[in-house]
Amino acid sequence: MFDVIIIGAGPAGITAGIYIARKKLKALLLAKDFIGQIGKTGYVDNWPGSQKITGIDLVRGFEKHLKTFDLEIKEGIEVIAVKKEKNNFLVETNKNQVFESKGLIICSGGQARKLGIKGEEELRGRGVSGCSICDAPFFKDKDVAVVGSGNSALEAVLDLTKYAEKIYLFEKENFLRGDELLQKQIKESKKVEIVLKADVQEIKGENRVEGLVVSGRNYNLEGIFIEIGYQPKSDFVRDLVKKNEKGEIIIDLETGQTSTEGIFAAGDCSNLRYKQLIVAAGSGAVAALSCYNYLNSLKNENRRN
């Protein structure tokens, strides 16, 4: 029996783990990995104290810091279900394990959205990618495309300019979205062609990507990077907590408390308005401190009884 189980090892989960460990609680942190969205980002320049740091270096620092504390960590684990039994929580994993705790902090983050078009899944890993940091070097001197919008798509384009011969950026709106600085860099690159009002219809290819059909036109390409945002990972909680129409776990913004007593949530899986690194980390601290207070209230109640 654990005092607290923390699900997720992004900025929210790691911060929650540090705060919980400092409170000397018996804690377990379940992590699929320590890379997450930040680890796939080229550079981070809005983390205080680090003017410019690669995403992977930043998360490795987070991981190293967390592991200096006394808490149990299990990696390569995905949570498939959470159940409530009396006043405790049972957390089931893909490894046929069940862990029990008095309190629960959900920091499961988000997962990449899919286009839902023909060829996307069939050619994933064979020219279809969601990680420009990981895969850009494989497309040296090739023609590729980035499908998406916002900073994640713009950053992917910039990653690819170091390797690819030609990069198409397909944006479904009639204007480009994302930070002005990134837009300026992209527009100045002779390698990049921006296509607005793009209706992406089908990925072509047999064993590897050969092209992309957009608004009825076929583009001959060897790589397609999909950057259309993320959706919260919250399916495993099912109906145990209330969610909004996006699938985000609804929390008390002051405490991180969900609709179920004893369950707290933080970071991108919750209904926090801003999906930012520093916001996620702060919300992890809030959830941890609130969970600590909740566990103390249980102890006091047991003493009175």
Residue pairs with C-beta under 8 A, 6 or more apart in sequence:
1 26
1 88
1 100
1 101
1 102
2 26
2 27
2 28
2 72
2 99
2 100
2 101
2 102
3 20
3 25
3 26
3 27
3 101
3 102
3 103
3 295
4 20
4 25
4 26
4 27
4 28
4 101
4 102
4 103
4 104
4 105
4 291
4 295
5 27
5 28
5 29
5 30
5 89
5 91
5 99
5 101
5 103
5 104
5 105
6 13
6 16
6 17
6 20
6 27
6 28
6 29
6 30
6 105
6 107
7 13
7 30
7 79
7 91
7 104
7 105
7 106
7 107
7 108
8 30
8 31
8 32
8 106
8 107
8 108
8 109
8 233
8 267
8 269
9 17
9 29
9 31
9 32
9 33
9 34
9 36
9 63
9 66
9 73
9 75
9 107
10 36
10 37
10 38
10 107
10 109
10 267
10 268
10 280
11 36
11 38
11 62
11 267
11 277
11 278
11 280
11 281
11 284
12 107
12 109
12 266
12 267
12 268
12 280
12 281
12 283
12 284
12 287
13 29
13 31
13 105
13 107
13 108
13 109
13 266
13 267
13 284
14 34
14 62
14 63
14 65
14 66
14 281
14 284
15 266
15 280
15 281
15 282
15 284
15 285
15 288
16 105
16 107
16 266
16 284
16 285
16 287
16 288
16 291
17 27
17 29
17 66
17 69
17 71
17 73
17 288
18 65
18 66
18 69
18 288
19 284
19 285
19 288
19 289
19 292
20 27
20 71
20 105
20 288
20 291
20 292
21 27
21 69
21 70
21 71
22 69
23 288
23 292
24 70
25 292
25 295
27 71
27 72
28 71
28 72
28 73
28 74
28 99
28 101
29 66
29 71
29 72
29 73
29 74
30 74
30 77
30 79
30 91
30 93
30 99
31 73
31 74
31 75
31 76
31 77
32 75
32 76
32 77
32 78
33 75
33 76
34 59
34 60
34 62
34 63
34 75
35 56
35 59
36 59
36 109
37 109
37 110
37 230
37 268
38 44
38 55
38 58
38 59
38 277
39 55
39 56
39 58
39 59
40 55
40 131
40 132
40 133
40 134
41 54
41 55
41 133
41 155
42 54
42 55
42 132
42 133
42 155
42 158
42 159
43 52
43 53
43 54
43 55
44 50
44 52
44 53
44 54
44 55
44 58
44 277
45 51
45 52
45 53
46 276
46 277
46 278
47 53
47 58
47 277
47 278
48 278
50 58
55 133
56 133
66 73
67 73
76 95
77 93
77 94
77 95
77 97
78 93
78 94
79 91
79 92
79 93
79 94
79 108
79 236
80 92
80 93
80 94
80 236
81 91
81 92
81 236
81 238
82 89
82 90
82 91
82 92
82 104
82 236
82 237
82 238
82 240
82 263
83 89
83 90
83 92
83 240
84 90
84 240
84 260
85 100
87 102
87 262
87 298
88 100
88 101
88 102
89 100
89 101
89 102
89 103
89 104
89 262
89 263
90 98
90 99
90 100
91 98
91 99
91 100
91 101
91 104
92 98
93 99
102 262
102 295
102 298
103 262
103 263
103 264
103 291
103 294
103 295
104 262
104 263
104 264
104 291
105 256
105 263
105 264
105 265
105 266
105 284
105 287
105 288
105 291
106 234
106 237
106 249
106 258
106 263
106 264
106 265
106 266
106 269
106 270
107 265
107 266
107 267
107 269
107 280
107 284
107 287
108 232
108 233
108 234
108 236
108 267
108 269
109 230
109 232
109 233
109 267
109 268
109 269
110 230
110 231
110 232
110 233
110 268
110 269
110 275
111 230
111 231
111 233
112 130
112 226
112 228
112 229
112 230
113 228
113 229
113 230
113 231
114 120
114 121
114 226
114 228
115 147
115 200
115 226
115 228
117 200
117 201
117 202
117 203
118 202
118 203
119 128
119 202
119 203
119 204
119 205
119 209
120 128
120 203
120 226
122 203
123 203
123 205
123 208
123 209
126 205
126 207
126 208
126 209
127 205
127 208
127 209
127 221
127 222
127 223
127 224
128 203
128 209
128 223
128 224
128 226
129 135
129 223
129 224
129 225
129 226
130 225
130 226
130 227
131 225
132 146
132 155
132 156
132 159
132 160
132 225
132 227
133 159
135 223
135 225
136 159
136 160
136 162
136 163
136 164
137 163
138 223
139 160
139 163
139 164
139 222
139 223
140 163
140 164
141 163
141 164
141 165
142 164
142 165
142 221
142 222
142 223
143 164
143 165
143 166
143 167
143 168
143 219
143 220
143 221
143 222
143 223
144 160
144 164
144 166
144 167
144 168
144 221
144 222
144 223
144 224
144 225
145 167
145 168
145 169
145 170
145 212
145 219
145 221
145 223
145 224
145 225
146 153
146 156
146 157
146 160
146 167
146 168
146 169
146 170
146 224
146 225
146 227
147 153
147 170
147 198
147 200
147 212
147 224
147 225
147 226
147 227
147 228
148 156
148 170
148 171
148 225
148 226
148 227
148 228
148 229
149 171
149 172
149 173
149 176
149 177
149 178
149 227
149 228
150 177
150 178
150 227
150 229
151 178
151 179
151 182
152 227
152 229
153 169
153 171
153 178
153 227
153 228
154 169
154 178
154 179
154 182
154 183
154 186
155 182
156 225
156 227
157 167
157 169
157 186
157 189
157 192
158 182
158 185
158 186
158 189
160 167
160 225
161 167
161 189
161 191
161 192
164 191
164 223
165 191
166 191
166 193
167 189
167 191
167 192
167 193
168 192
168 193
168 194
168 195
168 219
168 221
169 176
169 186
169 192
169 193
169 194
169 195
170 195
170 198
170 200
170 212
170 214
171 177
171 194
171 195
171 196
171 197
171 198
172 197
172 198
172 199
172 200
173 196
173 197
174 196
174 197
175 196
176 183
176 194
176 196
186 192
186 194
187 194
195 214
197 215
198 214
198 215
199 214
199 215
199 216
200 212
200 213
200 214
201 213
201 214
201 215
201 216
202 212
202 213
203 209
203 211
203 212
203 213
203 224
204 210
204 211
204 212
204 213
204 218
205 211
208 222
209 221
209 222
209 223
209 224
210 220
210 221
210 222
211 218
211 219
211 220
211 221
212 218
212 219
212 221
212 224
213 219
230 268
230 275
231 246
231 247
232 246
232 247
232 248
232 249
232 268
232 269
232 270
233 269
234 243
234 247
234 248
234 249
234 269
235 247
237 243
237 249
237 263
240 260
240 263
241 249
241 250
241 258
241 259
241 260
241 263
241 265
242 249
242 250
242 258
242 259
243 249
243 250
244 250
244 271
246 271
248 269
248 270
248 271
249 258
249 265
249 269
249 270
249 271
250 258
250 259
250 270
250 271
251 257
251 258
251 264
251 265
251 266
251 270
251 271
251 272
253 272
254 286
255 264
255 286
255 287
255 290
256 264
256 265
256 266
256 270
256 283
256 286
256 287
256 290
256 291
257 263
257 264
257 290
257 294
258 264
258 265
261 294
262 291
262 294
264 287
264 288
264 290
264 291
264 294
265 287
266 272
266 280
266 283
266 284
266 286
266 287
267 280
267 283
267 284
268 275
268 280
270 283
272 279
272 280
272 283
